């Protein structure tokens, strides 16, 4: 299955956009229980957002 994905990617033409064709990507995040665009943050909140660390929580094991 993995080989099929690699082969299909090789057969796809690569797409290159000029700067005029590009548009900005708006990033939203959850703050204080609701979602807001990062672009509307003040300088301090933008700094906090940049310093965030992502993690994956391990599965909990129940002892009986």
C-alpha distances in whole Angstrom, upper triangle without the diagonal:
4,5,5,7,9,10,11,13,15,16,17,21,22,24,28,30,34,36,37,34,33,34,34,32,34,33,34,35,36,40,43,41,40,38,39,38,38,40,43,43,47,46,46,44,41,42,41,38,37,38,36,33,30,29,27,29,28,28,31,32,35,38,40
4,5,5,6,9,10,11,13,15,16,19,20,22,25,28,32,33,35,32,31,32,32,30,32,31,32,33,35,38,41,39,39,36,38,36,36,38,41,41,44,44,44,41,39,39,39,35,34,35,33,31,28,27,25,27,27,27,31,32,35,38,40
4,5,5,6,9,10,11,12,14,18,19,22,25,28,31,33,36,33,32,33,34,32,34,33,35,36,38,41,44,43,42,39,40,39,38,40,43,44,46,46,46,44,41,42,41,38,37,38,36,34,31,30,28,31,30,31,34,36,39,41,43
4,5,5,6,9,10,11,12,16,18,20,24,27,30,33,34,31,30,32,33,31,33,33,34,35,37,41,44,42,41,38,39,38,38,40,43,43,46,46,47,44,41,42,42,38,37,38,36,35,32,31,29,32,32,32,35,37,40,42,44
4,5,5,6,9,10,11,14,15,18,21,24,27,29,31,28,27,28,29,27,29,29,31,32,34,37,40,39,37,35,36,34,34,36,39,40,43,42,43,40,38,38,38,35,34,35,33,31,28,28,27,29,29,30,34,35,38,41,43
4,6,5,6,9,10,13,14,17,20,23,26,28,31,28,27,28,29,27,30,30,32,33,35,39,42,40,39,36,37,35,35,36,40,40,43,42,43,41,38,38,38,35,33,35,33,31,29,29,28,30,31,31,35,37,40,43,45
4,5,5,6,9,12,14,17,20,23,27,29,31,28,28,30,31,29,32,32,34,36,38,42,45,43,42,39,40,38,38,39,42,43,46,45,46,44,41,42,41,38,37,38,37,35,32,32,31,34,34,35,39,40,43,46,48
4,5,5,6,10,12,15,18,21,25,27,29,26,25,27,28,27,30,30,32,34,36,40,43,41,40,37,37,35,35,37,40,41,44,44,45,42,39,40,40,37,36,37,36,34,32,32,31,34,34,35,38,40,43,46,48
4,5,5,8,9,12,15,18,22,24,26,23,22,24,25,24,27,27,30,31,34,37,41,39,38,35,35,33,33,34,37,38,41,40,41,39,36,37,37,34,32,34,33,32,29,30,29,32,33,34,38,39,43,46,48
4,6,8,9,13,16,19,22,25,27,24,24,26,28,27,30,30,33,34,37,41,44,43,41,38,38,36,35,36,40,41,43,43,44,42,39,39,40,36,35,37,35,34,32,33,32,35,36,37,41,42,46,49,51
4,6,9,12,16,19,22,25,27,24,24,26,28,27,31,31,34,36,39,42,45,44,42,39,39,37,37,37,41,42,45,44,46,44,40,42,42,39,37,39,38,37,34,35,34,38,38,39,43,45,48,51,53
4,6,9,13,16,19,22,23,20,20,23,25,24,27,28,31,33,36,39,43,41,39,36,36,33,34,34,37,39,42,41,43,41,37,39,39,36,34,37,36,35,33,34,33,36,37,38,42,44,47,50,53
4,6,10,13,16,19,21,18,18,21,23,23,27,28,31,33,36,40,43,42,40,36,36,33,33,33,37,38,41,41,42,40,37,38,39,36,34,37,36,36,34,35,35,38,39,41,44,47,50,53,55
4,7,10,13,16,18,15,16,18,20,20,24,25,28,31,34,37,41,40,38,34,33,31,30,30,34,35,38,37,39,37,34,35,36,33,31,34,33,33,31,33,33,36,38,39,43,45,49,52,54
4,7,10,13,14,12,12,15,17,18,21,23,26,29,32,35,39,38,36,32,31,28,28,28,31,33,35,35,37,35,32,33,35,31,30,33,32,32,31,33,33,37,38,40,43,46,49,53,55
4,7,10,12,10,10,13,16,17,21,22,26,29,32,35,39,38,36,32,31,27,27,26,30,31,34,33,35,34,30,32,33,30,28,31,31,32,31,33,34,37,39,41,45,48,51,54,57
4,7,8,6,7,10,13,14,18,21,24,27,31,33,37,37,34,30,28,25,25,24,27,29,31,31,33,32,28,30,32,29,27,31,31,32,31,33,34,38,40,42,45,48,51,55,58
4,5,5,7,10,13,15,19,22,25,28,32,34,38,38,35,31,29,26,25,24,27,29,31,30,33,32,28,30,32,29,28,31,32,33,32,35,37,40,43,45,48,51,54,58,60
4,5,5,8,10,13,17,19,23,26,30,32,35,36,33,29,27,23,22,20,24,26,27,27,30,29,25,27,30,27,25,29,30,31,31,34,36,39,42,44,47,50,53,57,60
4,6,8,11,14,17,20,24,27,31,33,36,36,33,29,27,23,23,21,24,27,28,28,31,30,27,29,32,29,28,31,32,34,33,36,38,41,44,46,49,52,55,59,62
4,7,10,13,16,19,22,26,29,32,35,35,32,28,26,23,23,21,24,27,29,29,32,30,27,30,31,28,27,31,31,33,32,35,36,39,42,44,47,50,53,57,59
4,7,9,13,16,19,22,26,28,32,32,29,25,23,19,19,18,21,23,26,26,28,27,24,26,28,25,24,27,27,29,28,31,33,36,39,41,44,47,50,53,56
4,7,9,13,16,19,23,25,28,28,25,21,19,16,16,15,18,20,23,23,26,24,21,24,25,22,22,25,25,27,27,30,31,34,37,39,42,46,48,52,55
4,6,9,13,16,20,22,25,25,22,19,16,13,13,11,14,17,19,19,22,20,17,20,22,18,18,22,22,24,24,27,29,32,35,37,40,43,46,49,52
4,6,10,13,17,19,23,22,20,16,14,11,11,10,14,16,18,19,21,19,16,19,20,16,16,20,19,21,21,24,25,28,31,33,36,39,42,46,48
4,7,10,14,16,19,19,16,12,10,7,8,8,10,12,16,17,19,16,14,17,18,14,15,19,18,20,20,23,25,27,31,32,35,38,41,44,47
4,7,10,13,16,16,14,10,9,6,6,7,10,11,15,16,17,14,12,15,15,11,12,15,14,17,16,19,21,24,27,29,31,35,37,41,44
4,7,9,13,13,10,6,5,4,6,8,10,10,14,16,16,13,12,15,14,11,13,16,14,16,16,19,20,22,26,28,30,33,36,39,42
4,6,10,10,8,5,6,6,7,10,11,10,14,15,15,11,11,14,12,9,12,14,11,14,13,16,18,19,23,25,27,30,33,36,39
4,7,6,5,4,6,9,9,13,13,12,15,17,16,12,13,15,13,10,14,15,12,15,14,16,18,19,22,24,25,29,31,34,37
4,5,6,6,7,10,10,13,12,10,13,15,14,10,12,14,11,10,14,15,13,15,16,18,20,20,24,26,27,30,32,35,38
4,6,8,10,13,13,16,14,13,15,17,15,12,15,16,14,13,17,17,15,18,18,20,21,21,25,26,27,30,32,35,37
4,7,10,13,15,18,16,15,18,20,19,15,17,19,16,15,19,19,17,19,18,20,21,21,24,25,25,29,30,33,35
4,7,10,12,15,14,13,17,19,18,15,16,19,17,15,19,20,17,20,19,21,22,23,26,27,28,31,33,36,38
4,7,9,12,11,12,15,18,17,14,14,17,16,13,17,18,16,19,18,20,21,22,26,27,29,32,34,37,40
4,6,9,7,8,12,15,15,12,12,15,14,12,15,17,16,19,19,22,23,25,28,30,31,35,37,40,43
4,5,6,7,11,13,15,11,11,14,14,11,14,17,16,19,19,22,24,26,29,31,33,37,39,42,45
4,5,5,9,10,12,9,7,11,11,8,10,13,13,16,17,20,23,25,28,31,33,36,39,42,45
4,6,8,10,12,10,8,12,13,11,12,16,16,19,20,24,26,28,32,34,36,40,42,46,49
4,7,9,11,9,9,13,13,12,14,17,17,21,22,25,28,30,33,35,37,41,43,46,49
4,7,8,6,6,9,10,9,11,14,15,18,20,23,26,28,31,34,35,39,41,44,47
4,6,5,6,9,10,11,12,15,16,20,22,25,28,30,34,36,37,41,43,46,49
4,6,5,6,9,10,11,13,15,18,21,24,28,30,33,36,37,41,43,46,49
4,5,5,6,9,10,11,13,16,19,23,26,27,31,34,35,39,41,44,47
4,5,5,6,9,10,11,15,17,20,23,25,29,31,32,36,38,41,44
4,5,5,6,9,10,14,16,20,23,25,29,31,33,37,39,42,45
4,5,5,6,9,12,15,19,22,24,28,31,32,36,38,41,45
4,5,5,6,10,13,16,20,21,25,28,29,33,35,38,41
4,5,5,9,11,15,18,20,24,26,28,32,34,37,40
4,6,9,11,15,18,21,24,27,29,33,35,38,42
4,6,10,13,17,19,22,25,27,31,33,36,39
4,7,10,13,15,19,22,24,27,30,33,36
4,7,10,13,16,19,21,24,27,30,34
4,7,10,13,16,19,22,25,28,31
4,6,9,13,15,18,22,24,28
4,6,9,12,15,19,22,25
4,7,9,12,15,18,22
4,6,9,13,15,19
4,6,10,13,16
4,7,10,13
4,7,10
4,6
4
